[in-house]
């Protein structure tokens, strides 16, 4: 196998508790032709000192913004790295996880089995959710994945820290045109691009330990209890926020790519992006009937239509252009 250069991109923010374990797990990868680029997003703990320590010790660990530490936010921070770094393939790394030793190799093998020279490709893998000690597996639902653009448009199944992308996908990102505040997460953005213009590929094998801590663990343990379900049925603040974020990102995708779309995909993007200045109860209900959101379940689809219909005024206050 040709020795491909892999750029591992890590954005950090106050990650002093777990970043050493993460970097050490990358150092011990079985595939060795990688460079770790770390961009700190304005930490005020010991994270910067830890990054400096590793970058001085290892030639293949680069402190990307050592002399210009500024807070961009997670989406812009990761995509800034992706824009400025050059390699054959690119992977995203969170600061608090732990990579299994064959993560890079296994993901690269699957990437190389795809037409990576011709299409934008995003490979993402399974993961193992663990507690903050990395020792006890957290009970989670089985991972469900999909690759069709219309499904990805409404629901992301790609976890950024499992991703590898090629230059075909990187070159499709319009870095200078993106309004970063409108992108929910960088992984969802690359998944949208891959599913529309190339290919979204899933590796069933778990390649990493995904650390759950704080509210994440509490949330996973309480989910699907009677109390949790009752709360979801009577409190819509979170769901309304997620709906607004979803429509905002569809609007941003339209802003960047609408002229490159066609058929039903174009209709979906165009009509849902227009909700930011063309919403009413009847208009949104009709949209939900004619272009039902391709959620994972029928219940999810109906609930999304309910949200855009009964809370249509939420969308008119977003201040976006169609």
Protein Blocks (a to p, Z undefined) as FASTA:
>chain_A
ZZdddddddddehillmmmmmmmmmmmpfblbbcdddddehiabfklmmmmmmmmmpmkb
ccfklmlcccebjklmmmmmmmmpccfbdcdddfkbccdfklmmmmmmmmmmpcfklpcc
ddddddddddfkomaccddddddddfbfklmmmoccbdfklgccdfklmmmpcfklpcfk
lpmbfklmmmmmmmmmmccdddfbacbdcddehjlmmmmmmgopaklmmmmmmocklmmm
mmmmmmmmmmmmmmmmmmmggcjllmmmmmmmmmmmoccfklmmmmmmmmgcfdfbfklm
mmmmmmmmmmmmmmmmnopaZZ
